[in-house]
Amino acid sequence: MTAEESLAYLYSLQQFGIKLGLDNIRSLLRRLGNPQAGLRCVHVAGTNGKGSVSVLLAEMLGHAGYRVGLYTSPHLHCFTERIRINGKPLDRELLPLLVEEVRTAAADISATFFEATTALALLAFHRAGVEVVVLETGMGGRLDATNVVEPVLCLITPVSLDHREHLGATLEVIAGEKAGIIKPGVPVASGSQEPDAMAVIGAAAARHGAPLWQADADYQWGGDHSSMWFRAGALELAGLRCALPGAHQLANYAQALAGAVLLNRSGLPVPLTAMRQAGATARWPGRLEWWGNPPVVLLDGAHNAAGATALARYLSDEVRRPVRLVAGLSGQRCPEEVFGPLEDSACGLMSLYAAPVPEGVGVPADALAGWAERRGLQARVFAAPEEAFTAASTDRKNDEIVVVAGSLYLVAAIRNLLCAETVWSLSVGGEDHQVYCEEC
């Protein structure tokens, strides 16, 4: 197979939809020789922030000198972004060989896209001799295809209501699914949680005899992006820099630091210098990512209420400019629930440019526009994300910004347009940095 044929095969598996459960992935991995068996894995679950925490911890491990595998989803532009080794996407030349092995092993299994991709990632990490893998769950945790590893550390980022059609209707039920990654005796670092979610996570950790660190109790942080401090027990770090914008990214950085401290205690050394460096060097495209010189376009994959709340806080506290919002949502999400935090805040939302998501099932653009109009906002409907973005950019006045938010597929479509300019501007700690797009 060529790389294109390999990808065509993987995407054809989307016909099997989403199937939560471990039977398929266990059978598939067994036929591949159980490549996960020899991997030291950090398993990351949660609703929001799990990708950022994964990236930050992988960055620390890389600075510590380890050969690191990172598995995240979805991708922005290229499938191979999901499977990174030492920060680089999987070599496309290796893709056909690995996919062919997975396809042969899955001949009579009816594996889903995510199951096959997870098996592919674990096989790739095994073949590459990766020393540590940071593995992000796809959905949930207990029945997620990634939950076949025996981790050395578990991280659970803040849990909120999302994917209720698959994970359950209440916060407690969803937290139980996320806590399903906890293993006997394996340390757990939790991000800030609602009390009901924390009770569920705490009970799961106690049942498994898993040492649990809780945000704000067992580790703390404060400061700003140019001078953050972190404290866990006797360890204190000051003067940390975080390149990822938004107050929520300080919390994500702190949780990754807590994970690094727990890894140290488990016999996997992560020097303090590596912890410091990671905050300044980590990048996570499509999440509060500014484009333009000066920056006038903000991309953010805020696709649920918790993500939109973080976006609204950032716009209200740090941007304070009128906002033209280009939006699109995947799945069966409710526009009122997702974008309500933007409308309820002082973030400057003034008009909506609604578009369908370019991949998969999405919320009709008419439904997004209807929500906006009921709130007294100007709203227009477009047939494609690119058309919506062009209109918003054309309408933008000098003091306004264009925010692209919702589905990461929508963000990727607009980022493709912007990548043609090759350079974007990022402000970190009051300093402007020019960064060339390496994804294209």
Long-range contacts (C-beta under 8 A, 24 or more apart in sequence): 1-96, 1-99, 1-100, 2-96, 3-92, 3-93, 3-95, 3-96, 5-96, 6-95, 6-96, 6-99, 6-100, 7-79, 7-95, 9-99, 9-103, 10-79, 10-99, 10-113, 10-116, 10-117, 10-120, 11-113, 13-111, 13-112, 13-113, 13-115, 13-116, 14-112, 14-113, 16-110, 16-111, 16-112, 16-113, 17-112, 18-112, 18-114, 18-139, 18-166, 19-112, 19-115, 20-139, 20-140, 20-143, 20-144, 20-166, 21-143, 22-143, 22-145, 22-147, 22-148, 24-109, 24-110, 24-111, 24-112, 24-115, 24-145, 25-111, 25-115, 25-118, 25-119, 25-145, 25-148, 26-148, 27-109, 28-102, 28-105, 28-106, 28-109, 28-111, 28-115, 28-116, 28-119, 29-119, 29-122, 29-148, 31-105, 32-101, 32-102, 32-105, 32-119, 32-123, 35-122, 35-123, 35-125, 35-126, 35-127, 36-122, 36-126, 36-148, 36-149, 38-126, 39-69, 39-122, 39-125, 39-126, 39-130, 39-133, 39-149, 40-131, 40-132, 40-133, 40-152, 40-268, 41-132, 41-133, 41-134, 41-135, 41-149, 41-150, 41-151, 41-152, 42-132, 42-133, 42-134, 42-135, 42-151, 42-152, 42-153, 42-154, 42-155, 42-259, 42-263, 43-135, 43-137, 43-146, 43-147, 43-149, 43-151, 43-153, 43-154, 43-155, 43-181, 44-134, 44-135, 44-136, 44-137, 44-154, 44-155, 44-156, 44-157, 45-136, 45-137, 45-140, 45-141, 45-144, 45-154, 45-155, 45-156, 45-157, 45-178, 45-179, 45-180, 45-181, 46-155, 46-156, 46-157, 46-158, 46-159, 46-178, 46-191, 47-157, 47-158, 47-159, 47-160, 47-161, 47-162, 47-174, 47-178, 47-304, 47-306, 48-157, 48-158, 48-160, 48-248, 48-304, 48-306, 48-307, 48-310, 49-157, 49-158, 49-191, 49-248, 49-251, 49-252, 49-255, 50-136, 50-137, 50-155, 50-157, 51-136, 51-284, 51-287, 52-244, 52-249, 52-252, 52-284, 52-287, 53-155, 53-157, 53-191, 53-252, 53-255, 53-256, 53-259, 54-134, 54-135, 54-136, 55-282, 55-283, 55-284, 56-244, 56-252, 56-253, 56-256, 56-278, 56-279, 56-282, 57-134, 57-155, 57-256, 57-259, 57-260, 57-278, 58-84, 58-87, 58-134, 59-87, 59-277, 59-278, 59-281, 59-282, 60-256, 60-257, 60-260, 60-270, 60-274, 60-275, 60-277, 60-278, 61-132, 61-134, 61-270, 61-274, 62-86, 62-87, 62-274, 62-278, 63-271, 63-273, 63-274, 63-277, 63-278, 63-281, 64-269, 64-270, 64-271, 64-274, 65-274, 66-131, 66-132, 67-128, 67-129, 67-130, 67-131, 67-132, 68-130, 68-131, 68-132, 68-133, 68-134, 69-121, 69-124, 69-125, 69-128, 69-130, 69-132, 69-133, 69-134, 70-133, 70-134, 71-118, 71-121, 71-125, 71-133, 71-134, 71-135, 71-136, 71-146, 72-136, 73-114, 73-117, 73-136, 73-138, 74-408, 74-409, 75-412, 76-285, 76-286, 76-408, 76-411, 76-412, 76-415, 76-439, 77-412, 77-415, 77-416, 77-419, 77-439, 77-440, 78-439, 81-439, 82-117, 82-121, 83-117, 83-120, 83-121, 83-124, 83-125, 85-124, 85-125, 85-128, 85-130, 90-124, 94-124, 98-123, 98-124, 98-127, 112-145, 114-138, 114-145, 115-145, 118-145, 118-146, 119-145, 122-149, 132-268, 137-178, 137-181, 139-163, 139-166, 139-167, 140-166, 140-167, 140-174, 140-177, 140-178, 140-180, 141-177, 141-178, 141-179, 141-180, 141-181, 142-176, 142-177, 142-178, 142-179, 142-180, 142-181, 143-177, 143-180, 144-180, 144-181, 146-181, 147-180, 147-181, 150-183, 151-181, 151-183, 151-186, 152-186, 152-263, 152-266, 152-268, 153-186, 153-187, 153-188, 153-189, 153-259, 153-262, 153-263, 153-266, 154-181, 154-182, 154-183, 154-186, 154-187, 154-188, 154-189, 154-210, 155-188, 155-189, 155-190, 155-191, 155-255, 155-256, 155-259, 156-181, 156-188, 156-189, 156-190, 156-191, 156-193, 156-201, 157-191, 157-252, 157-255, 158-191, 158-192, 158-193, 158-197, 158-251, 158-306, 159-193, 159-194, 159-197, 159-201, 160-194, 160-304, 160-305, 160-306, 161-304, 161-305, 161-337, 162-303, 162-304, 162-306, 162-333, 163-331, 165-331, 165-332, 171-196, 171-197, 172-196, 172-197, 172-199, 172-200, 175-200, 175-201, 176-200, 176-204, 179-204, 179-205, 180-204, 182-208, 182-210, 183-208, 183-210, 184-208, 184-209, 184-210, 185-209, 185-210, 185-211, 186-210, 187-211, 187-212, 187-213, 187-262, 187-265, 187-266, 188-212, 188-213, 189-213, 189-219, 189-255, 189-258, 189-259, 189-262, 190-214, 190-215, 190-255, 191-215, 191-251, 191-252, 191-255, 192-216, 192-251, 211-262, 213-258, 213-262, 215-251, 215-254, 215-255, 215-258, 218-258, 219-254, 219-255, 219-257, 219-258, 219-261, 220-254, 221-250, 221-251, 221-253, 221-254, 221-257, 223-250, 224-250, 224-429, 225-249, 225-250, 225-428, 225-429, 226-428, 226-429, 226-430, 227-429, 228-253, 228-254, 228-279, 230-254, 230-257, 232-257, 232-258, 232-261, 233-261, 235-261, 237-272, 237-275, 237-276, 240-276, 240-279, 241-279, 241-280, 241-428, 241-429, 242-279, 242-280, 242-428, 243-279, 243-280, 243-281, 243-282, 243-283, 243-426, 243-428, 244-282, 244-283, 244-284, 244-287, 244-288, 245-288, 245-290, 245-314, 245-318, 245-426, 245-427, 245-428, 246-287, 246-288, 246-310, 246-311, 246-313, 246-314, 247-310, 247-313, 247-314, 247-317, 248-310, 248-313, 249-288, 253-278, 253-279, 280-428, 283-435, 285-415, 285-439, 286-408, 286-411, 286-412, 286-415, 288-314, 289-415, 289-424, 289-426, 290-424, 290-425, 290-426, 290-427, 291-418, 291-421, 291-424, 291-425, 292-424, 292-425, 293-423, 293-424, 293-425, 293-434, 294-425, 295-401, 295-424, 295-425, 295-426, 295-427, 296-396, 296-400, 296-401, 296-402, 297-393, 297-401, 297-402, 297-403, 297-404, 297-414, 297-418, 298-401, 298-402, 298-403, 298-404, 299-404, 299-405, 299-411, 299-414, 299-415, 299-418, 300-403, 300-404, 300-405, 300-411, 301-405, 301-406, 301-407, 301-408, 301-411, 302-338, 302-405, 302-406, 303-329, 303-330, 303-333, 303-338, 303-406, 303-407, 303-408, 304-333, 304-337, 304-338, 305-337, 305-338, 305-340, 305-341, 307-338, 308-338, 308-339, 308-340, 308-341, 308-342, 308-405, 309-341, 311-341, 311-342, 311-347, 311-403, 311-405, 312-341, 312-342, 312-344, 312-345, 312-347, 313-345, 315-342, 315-345, 315-347, 315-348, 315-403, 316-345, 316-346, 316-347, 316-348, 319-347, 319-348, 319-401, 320-348, 321-348, 321-399, 321-400, 321-401, 322-348, 322-350, 322-397, 322-399, 322-400, 322-401, 323-347, 323-348, 323-349, 323-350, 323-400, 323-401, 323-402, 323-403, 324-350, 324-351, 324-353, 324-392, 324-395, 324-396, 324-400, 324-401, 324-402, 324-403, 325-349, 325-351, 325-352, 325-353, 325-392, 325-403, 325-404, 325-405, 326-353, 326-355, 326-385, 326-388, 326-389, 326-392, 326-402, 326-403, 326-404, 326-405, 326-410, 326-414, 327-352, 327-353, 327-354, 327-355, 327-368, 327-404, 327-405, 327-406, 327-410, 328-354, 328-355, 328-356, 328-357, 328-362, 328-363, 328-365, 328-368, 328-385, 328-388, 328-406, 328-407, 328-409, 328-410, 329-357, 329-362, 329-363, 329-368, 329-406, 329-407, 330-357, 330-359, 330-360, 330-361, 330-362, 330-363, 330-406, 330-407, 330-409, 331-360, 331-361, 331-362, 331-363, 332-361, 332-363, 333-363, 335-363, 335-367, 335-368, 335-370, 335-371, 336-371, 338-406, 339-368, 339-371, 339-405, 342-405, 343-375, 343-377, 349-377, 350-377, 350-378, 350-400, 351-377, 351-378, 351-379, 351-380, 351-392, 351-395, 352-377, 352-378, 352-379, 352-380, 353-379, 353-380, 353-382, 353-388, 353-389, 353-391, 353-392, 354-379, 354-380, 354-381, 354-382, 354-388, 355-381, 355-382, 355-383, 355-384, 355-385, 355-387, 355-388, 355-410, 356-383, 356-384, 356-385, 357-385, 357-406, 357-407, 357-409, 357-410, 358-384, 358-385, 358-409, 358-410, 358-412, 358-413, 359-409, 360-409, 362-407, 384-413, 385-410, 385-413, 385-414, 386-413, 386-414, 386-417, 389-414, 389-417, 416-440
